Amino acid sequence: MSDDFPLTRDSALSRWRDFQPQVQRYASQRNAVTLDHRGVSRLSPAIRFGLLRPEEIVRETLKHHEFERVEKWLQEVCWRSYWKGWLEMRPQLWQEWRSRVHHLRQHLDAATLRRCQTVASGQSGVAIMDRFAQELIQTGYLHNHARMWWASFWIHVERLPWELGADFFFQHLLDADPASNTLSWRWVAGLQTAGKTYLVRRSNLERWCAPELLQDKTGLKQLDDEHVTAVLPNDLSTPNCHELQPWPEQPPILAQRIGLWLHAEDASLETSPLRSLRPTSVAAITSQASYTRLGLSALRQASLAQALQDGILRAGRHFACETVIQDAACTATALTNWALERGLNHVVAMAPTVGPVAQVVKQLRTRLAQQNIMLHLIRRPWDAEMFPLARSGFFPFWEKTRARLLRGSLPSSEG
């Protein structure tokens, strides 16, 4: 895996220490799209897997910098927590999106499906957009500004279904997060903030792209400001908001045999509220079958494997116990068999947020219960405090978060 996108905790911490002195310049540099992405941290894959936590970054930022000088950086770090909390209260949107992707692939007319494939493979005929598509496929990464441009190009210029564009990103982005990816695409499409679309503009590209990225101007005229018009969404209904699942922030006192499940939502158990447990075993499961069903790229699958392998190695050192990492067609079955083979009475894990890992939980809980094994899910204090603030838009969320940060009442990772 490229060193550009650290996928171990040690490499992520090293990258963060190198980038931390630059955060005061982040507000002025973050929109510039360059070949080397020097204006942004490229830590998002590590944060996505929990190799590095938002609260760690926020705490260290405030230790070294005045709040007013780094507020834009802090906002961007907290966006992922905002999106996660927002989707946790509207989990139906994830399943609706997955169902819609399946439906479109089965029923969309052949010509539109071919155009989707052409654009996604970087052969649309607009050179800068094709360059971005190819960069995503080859590296698993795109600068956030380029992501917005490309998503807008897909929706508002090519007039293609946003759901399939979001699926293309989900298949390839190393930092693909169900909440951030799905909701960002909804925002560009005008669904997240009702009727407010994001339009790609040639003038914006010329302002923020490094000149070498725009040397080939093929098709650029299609992005002239006066040519790009919004595709207005048909459904502007407000999704129902559900109460958050009240997961505990600390594990219960457990006297019997314990196993820890380490998953790709939180691969740093030694910095979590579970750090003081004394497990018999720690297990992580990869699932080639699930990855194939989701259409994940080889790079994306490799990033999952590397993050889990690093998490298991660190867990083994910290907990001084057996560790297991295996590939299985069914995660719930594999974890149940692991628990039975080790005579476990309890399986404990950090609560996954909405997405593929969380979809395992119901089946896993049922299978473990059939064997008289209890499943305990724990939420990190940061998430427990941040998620309820995400009931509406980002800026009300940020005002509440800002007040907490200025007071110094920052929840820890461990509790």
C-alpha positions in Angstrom: 0.0 0.0 0.0 1.3 3.4 -0.9 3.1 5.4 1.9 0.9 8.4 0.8 -2.0 6.9 2.8 -0.8 5.4 6.1 -2.7 2.3 7.1 -1.0 1.4 10.4 -1.3 3.3 13.6 2.4 4.0 13.8 2.6 5.4 10.3 -0.6 7.5 10.8 0.9 9.0 14.0 4.1 9.8 12.1 2.1 11.5 9.3 0.1 13.4 11.8 3.2 14.7 13.7 4.6 15.8 10.4 1.4 17.6 9.3 0.5 19.1 12.7 2.7 22.2 12.3 0.8 23.0 9.0 -2.7 23.1 10.4 -2.7 26.9 10.8 -2.3 27.2 7.0 -4.9 24.6 6.3 -7.8 27.0 5.8 -5.9 28.8 3.0 -4.5 25.7 1.4 -7.2 23.0 1.7 -9.0 23.8 -1.5 -6.0 23.7 -3.8 -5.8 20.5 -5.8 -2.2 19.7 -6.6 -0.3 16.6 -7.8 1.2 15.9 -4.4 -1.8 16.9 -2.2 0.6 18.9 0.0 -2.2 21.1 1.4 -4.1 18.2 3.1 -3.1 15.6 5.6 -4.1 12.4 3.7 -5.0 10.9 7.0 -8.6 10.1 6.1 -8.0 6.3 5.5 -6.3 6.0 8.9 -9.2 7.9 10.6 -11.8 5.9 8.8 -10.4 2.6 10.3 -9.9 4.1 13.7 -6.1 3.8 13.5 -6.1 7.5 14.5 -9.1 9.0 16.3 -10.7 12.5 15.7 -10.5 13.3 19.4 -6.7 12.5 19.4 -6.2 14.9 16.5 -8.4 17.6 18.1 -6.7 17.3 21.5 -3.2 17.6 20.1 -4.2 20.4 17.7 -5.5 22.5 20.7 -2.4 21.6 22.7 -0.2 23.4 20.1 -2.4 26.0 18.5 -4.8 28.7 19.4 -8.4 27.8 18.6 -9.1 30.7 16.3 -6.1 29.9 14.1 -7.1 26.3 13.5 -10.9 26.4 13.6 -11.3 25.4 9.9 -9.0 22.4 10.4 -11.0 21.4 13.5 -14.2 21.7 11.6 -13.0 19.4 8.9 -11.8 16.8 11.5 -15.2 16.9 13.1 -17.2 16.5 9.8 -16.7 12.7 9.8 -18.2 12.5 13.3 -21.1 14.8 12.2 -21.9 12.6 9.2 -21.7 9.4 11.3 -24.0 10.8 14.0 -26.5 12.1 11.3 -26.7 8.7 9.7 -26.9 6.9 13.0 -30.2 8.7 13.5 -31.4 8.0 10.0 -30.1 4.4 9.3 -32.7 3.7 6.7 -30.9 5.9 4.2 -28.0 3.4 4.0 -30.2 0.5 3.2 -32.3 2.5 0.8 -29.1 3.5 -1.0 -27.9 -0.1 -1.2 -31.3 -1.2 -2.5 -31.4 1.5 -5.1 -27.9 0.6 -6.4 -29.0 -3.0 -6.8 -32.2 -1.9 -8.5 -30.5 0.5 -10.9 -27.9 -2.1 -11.9 -30.7 -4.6 -12.7 -33.2 -2.3 -14.4 -31.5 0.8 -15.8 -31.4 1.0 -19.6 -28.4 -0.5 -21.3 -27.2 2.8 -22.8 -27.2 4.6 -19.5 -25.3 1.7 -17.8 -22.7 1.8 -20.5 -22.3 5.5 -20.1 -21.9 5.0 -16.3 -19.1 2.5 -17.0 -17.5 4.8 -19.6 -17.4 7.8 -17.2 -16.3 5.8 -14.2 -13.4 4.3 -16.2 -12.1 7.7 -17.1 -13.2 7.9 -20.7 -15.9 10.6 -20.5 -14.1 12.9 -23.0 -13.6 15.7 -20.4 -9.9 15.4 -19.7 -9.7 16.8 -16.1 -12.6 14.6 -15.0 -11.1 11.5 -16.6 -7.9 12.3 -14.8 -9.7 12.3 -11.5 -11.5 9.1 -12.2 -8.2 7.4 -13.1 -6.5 8.7 -10.1 -9.2 7.3 -7.9 -9.0 3.9 -9.5 -5.2 3.8 -9.4 -4.6 5.2 -5.9 -7.8 4.8 -4.0 -7.8 8.5 -3.2 -9.1 11.9 -4.4 -8.7 15.4 -2.9 -12.0 16.4 -1.4 -12.5 19.3 -3.8 -11.9 16.9 -6.7 -14.5 14.6 -5.2 -17.1 17.3 -5.2 -16.3 18.4 -8.7 -16.4 14.8 -10.0 -19.6 14.0 -8.2 -21.2 17.2 -9.6 -20.0 16.3 -13.1 -21.5 12.8 -12.8 -24.9 14.2 -11.6 -25.3 17.6 -13.2 -23.3 17.3 -16.4 -23.5 13.6 -17.3 -27.0 13.4 -15.8 -26.3 10.0 -14.3 -27.9 8.5 -11.1 -26.1 9.8 -8.0 -26.5 6.4 -6.4 -24.2 4.7 -8.9 -21.7 7.4 -8.7 -21.6 7.0 -4.9 -21.2 3.3 -5.4 -18.2 3.9 -7.7 -16.6 6.0 -4.9 -17.5 3.4 -2.3 -15.8 0.7 -4.2 -12.5 2.5 -4.7 -11.9 5.1 -1.9 -9.6 3.8 0.8 -11.4 6.1 3.2 -14.8 5.1 2.0 -17.2 5.6 5.0 -20.9 4.7 4.6 -21.9 8.0 6.2 -19.4 10.5 4.7 -19.7 9.0 1.2 -23.5 8.5 1.0 -24.4 11.8 2.6 -21.8 13.8 0.6 -23.2 12.5 -2.6 -26.7 13.3 -1.4 -25.5 16.9 -0.7 -24.1 17.4 -4.2 -27.4 16.0 -5.6 -29.4 18.5 -3.6 -31.0 15.9 -1.3 -29.1 16.5 1.9 -29.9 20.2 2.1 -33.2 20.3 0.3 -32.9 21.9 -3.2 -29.3 23.1 -2.6 -27.1 21.4 -5.2 -23.4 21.7 -5.7 -22.4 22.7 -9.3 -19.0 22.1 -10.8 -17.7 25.3 -12.5 -14.9 25.8 -14.9 -14.0 29.0 -13.1 -13.6 27.1 -9.8 -11.4 24.5 -11.4 -9.2 27.1 -12.9 -8.9 28.9 -9.6 -8.0 25.9 -7.5 -6.3 23.3 -9.8 -2.6 23.3 -10.2 -1.9 24.5 -13.8 -0.4 21.1 -14.8 -3.7 19.4 -14.1 -5.4 21.6 -16.7 -2.9 21.4 -19.5 -5.2 19.1 -21.5 -8.3 21.2 -22.0 -10.3 18.5 -23.9 -14.0 18.8 -23.1 -13.4 21.6 -20.6 -15.9 23.8 -22.4 -18.7 21.5 -21.1 -17.9 22.8 -17.6 -18.2 26.5 -18.6 -20.1 28.2 -15.8 -23.1 29.1 -18.0 -23.4 25.5 -19.4 -23.8 23.6 -16.1 -27.3 23.5 -14.8 -28.7 21.5 -11.8 -30.6 18.3 -12.1 -33.3 18.9 -9.5 -34.1 16.0 -7.2 -37.6 14.4 -7.4 -37.7 13.4 -3.7 -37.2 16.2 -1.2 -38.9 14.4 1.7 -37.1 14.7 5.1 -36.0 11.3 6.4 -37.4 10.3 9.7 -35.0 10.9 12.6 -34.6 8.0 15.1 -33.3 8.0 18.6 -29.7 6.9 19.0 -29.0 3.4 20.3 -27.8 4.1 23.9 -24.7 1.9 23.9 -22.7 2.0 27.2 -19.4 3.9 27.2 -17.7 1.3 29.4 -17.9 -2.5 29.4 -19.6 -4.3 32.3 -17.6 -6.1 34.9 -17.2 -9.6 33.4 -15.7 -12.4 35.5 -15.9 -15.2 32.9 -14.1 -15.9 29.6 -14.0 -12.9 27.3 -13.2 -12.5 23.6 -12.8 -9.2 21.8 -14.0 -8.7 18.2 -11.8 -6.2 16.3 -13.4 -4.8 13.2 -12.7 -2.2 10.5 -14.8 0.5 12.2 -12.4 0.6 15.2 -9.0 -1.0 14.8 -7.3 0.4 17.9 -8.8 -1.5 20.9 -5.8 -0.6 23.1 -6.9 3.0 23.1 -10.6 2.2 23.6 -12.7 1.7 26.7 -11.9 -2.0 26.3 -8.2 -1.4 27.0 -8.4 -2.8 30.6 -10.2 -6.0 29.8 -8.3 -9.3 30.1 -9.5 -11.3 27.1 -8.8 -14.9 26.2 -8.6 -14.1 22.5 -9.0 -11.2 20.0 -10.5 -12.0 16.6 -10.8 -10.1 13.3 -12.6 -11.4 10.3 -12.1 -10.4 6.7 -14.7 -11.5 4.1 -13.6 -11.8 0.5 -17.2 -12.9 -0.3 -18.7 -9.8 1.2 -16.1 -7.6 -0.5 -16.9 -9.2 -3.8 -20.7 -8.6 -3.3 -20.0 -4.9 -2.6 -17.7 -4.7 -5.6 -14.7 -3.4 -3.6 -11.5 -2.8 -5.6 -8.4 -4.8 -5.0 -6.8 -1.7 -3.4 -9.8 -1.2 -1.1 -9.7 -4.8 0.0 -5.9 -4.6 0.6 -6.5 -1.5 2.8 -9.0 -3.3 4.9 -6.7 -6.3 5.3 -3.7 -4.1 6.3 -5.7 -2.0 8.8 -7.1 -5.2 10.5 -3.7 -6.9 10.5 -2.1 -3.8 12.2 -5.0 -3.7 14.7 -4.6 -7.4 15.5 -0.8 -7.1 16.0 -1.2 -4.2 18.4 -4.1 -5.9 20.2 -1.9 -9.0 20.7 0.9 -6.9 22.3 -1.4 -4.9 24.5 -3.7 -7.7 25.8 -1.0 -10.4 25.8 -3.4 -13.0 24.5 -4.0 -15.1 21.5 -5.1 -13.3 18.3 -7.0 -14.7 15.3 -7.4 -13.1 11.9 -9.2 -15.2 9.2 -11.2 -14.8 6.0 -14.8 -16.2 6.1 -17.8 -16.2 3.9 -20.0 -15.3 6.9 -18.6 -13.1 9.6 -21.3 -14.0 12.2 -20.7 -17.7 11.7 -16.9 -17.4 11.9 -17.1 -15.3 15.1 -19.6 -17.8 16.7 -17.3 -20.7 15.9 -14.3 -18.8 17.3 -16.2 -18.1 20.5 -17.3 -21.7 20.9 -13.9 -23.2 20.2 -12.4 -21.0 23.0 -15.2 -21.6 25.5 -16.1 -17.9 25.6 -19.0 -16.6 27.7 -18.8 -13.0 26.4 -17.8 -11.3 23.2 -17.1 -7.6 23.5 -16.7 -5.1 20.6 -16.8 -1.4 19.9 -20.2 -0.5 18.5 -20.0 -0.2 14.7 -21.8 2.6 13.0 -24.3 2.3 10.1 -22.8 0.2 7.3 -21.6 -3.3 6.4 -20.1 -4.1 9.8 -23.2 -3.0 11.7 -25.3 -5.2 9.4 -23.5 -8.2 10.9 -24.5 -7.4 14.5 -28.1 -8.7 14.6 -27.2 -12.1 13.1 -24.1 -12.3 15.3 -26.1 -11.5 18.5 -28.7 -14.2 17.6 -26.1 -16.9 16.9 -24.1 -16.2 20.0 -27.3 -16.1 22.2 -28.2 -19.6 20.8 -24.9 -20.7 22.4 -25.5 -18.8 25.6 -22.8 -16.3 24.7 -23.5 -12.6 25.3 -22.5 -9.9 22.9 -21.6 -6.5 24.4 -21.2 -3.4 22.3 -19.5 -0.3 23.7 -19.4 3.3 22.3 -16.4 5.6 22.6 -17.1 8.7 24.8 -16.3 11.0 21.9 -18.9 9.4 19.7 -21.5 9.3 22.5 -21.1 13.0 22.9 -20.8 14.1 19.3 -23.4 12.0 17.6 -26.5 13.4 19.4 -25.4 16.9 18.3 -25.9 15.9 14.6 -29.7 16.2 14.5 -29.8 18.9 11.9 -27.2 20.8 9.8 -23.5 20.9 10.2 -23.3 24.5 11.5 -25.7 24.0 14.5 -23.6 20.9 15.2 -20.4 22.9 15.0 -21.7 25.7 17.3 -22.3 23.2 20.0 -19.0 21.4 19.4 -17.2 24.7 19.3 -18.5 25.7 22.7 -17.4 22.3 24.1 -13.9 22.7 22.7 -13.5 26.2 23.9 -14.5 25.1 27.4 -12.0 22.3 27.2 -14.6 19.7 27.9 -13.3 17.3 25.3 -14.2 13.6 25.8 -11.4 11.2 25.7 -11.0 8.1 23.5 -11.0 5.7 26.5 -13.6 7.3 28.8 
